[in-house]
């Protein structure tokens, strides 16, 4: 990263560190500490006293990462829509829940889980286009009314889904080749007879994380390497100018909304398989994606990734180490971000 | 605009005339039904309504010669939502009897609200925290459904002596009802010589239990799980996903029909799990069989009633029986309450009567999860502990000295 430093820094002969160097230093120390914690075969007693057990610590880190993956899938659609249309879609959680139910029905009917994932992405994505064309286009430029309408839609959708799928808890069954556990090359404990116990981790959760990373990269490529992505970025910066240069802004809006909604639906199926589906999930994931984008910065995909990482890790570590006050940590992160950097970690001030 | 004004006038007219109409109907009694029709405990709330409706239709919708009008109130298992719903039922709808709420903390909150409404009689639904009736009780709050510590009767001894579990870890939700259940379980288990080496209290409505599961020590013989509704389903399926091998011991609502009927791969981890509670699915007493038949007539019923259906059935039944005693005359709440206190009646699960704190004394059932002939998971009856009281057979002073249930109390590491 040294080459990115402004040239005036190199001219400065004083040993004083720049802000960036301090941050990198802290990050390196933390990463080394974490690597030591994960890869030491047996923890000394004093570490166990603080962190309970290696298995608990490593698992909660991994769970934090996979939960972050899930949050990223939901929040990336949310932040994409906001970034382009300045439209806070408070019905985003309903799209997540609908996707989960649709995915459950398709997987249950056909017996193919992947079909459920694809079906939820397509159906909820199409619904996103309908919402954009029928509702949001009519209220263009009227942010407050758009936001209020989305609250209304979310309430109606929640009751409709309760009427159709009732209040039960659904579990979307993962195919056999995705279920089961994977033995990680991380030592959990050494038995008295010398045999080594490795940490086991559910295979599906690792796939959740990989899927989130793959979709994150795909989104980044779409935004930065394709023509549509160029239009979207131009739209984020200056909507009027983009339409003035002869591009059909409404088509771009519809595409973005479809992708955002589809991602929420897809996340619903993945979340419903890793965890479960029940009424109230819509509000839960809406809240999670709101916190994630507030921390990460509205309208930024990389911000959504950073925010999801922070919130996911905080939630899981909190659950193990201070369960009663775990939820406070999440909101503490949000409050601190709002106080120090109100636009979010990756947000721009403009 | 004209249409607008007309609707407005109609609405105004309706507002003025409706209370008048309601007052004119002396021959109806309003009973509020408060349960969780939203949030993580929605399924439980829906089943509790079925139970209450069975009691109502048994009585033909009448009590003491008057027609019963049931008004529903919905909470989301949080105490403030329960009080809000109770206030609405009492202060706006004007119910004279309120049956509910469903969940532990709600019970304590509604009991405190009952203290401020001396003219209304509160009959508990299925909330089962100990202190709803044990410490600082309300004179107008009655619980015919027993508490969570009573429900555990027989389980601790069975787990230690028959199953041979000596070290147990606890995973439970962080509020008053699971505290009460853990208290009831540990009272017997620790007495028998068992040790509880770790306790994880998780927030209600938690989704992701995998970190909690990983933090459970490897050297425990079994895990005692007191989670309800969606929480229990999430824990169990993630426990299965993580390849969990330790056997489970169930809290009363963890292996209830609301959980056993959920869709997913729960069978492998659940079969053989011992639990205890106010009901047993395979009870073959004729009264229970008759109740199950009546219950199955209701819409969307489970293969067998959950303990919520059972608790609300008993609460509603008690309300009706006492109304019959006073000939439906609610003008004197004291007389109605005296009738309630004196009630001693045969339920689908044996005789129920009240102690001096208006908390029920009833039979408890020790069960084990098995698969029935149709492939449904049910709780098989192992043993009945008859007439368990709130102090679990311990002298009242001595029991009081054990202290209020909490995260730390009791403890036997």
Interface residues (C-beta under 8 A of the other chain):
Chain A: X52 X53 X55 X56 X58 X59 X60 X63 X64 X67 X162 X166 X167 X168 X169 X170 X171 X173 X179 X180 X181 X189 X200 X201 X202 X204 X205 X275 X276 X278 X279 X280 X284 X315 X316 X317 X319 X320 X323 X324 X326 X327
Chain B: X37 X38 X39 X40 X42 X43 X45 X46 X76 X174 X200 X201 X202 X203 X205 X206 X207 X208 X210 X211 X212 X213 X214 X215 X217 X218 X229 X230 X233 X234 X237 X238 X241 X242 X243 X261 X262 X263 X264 X265 X300 X407
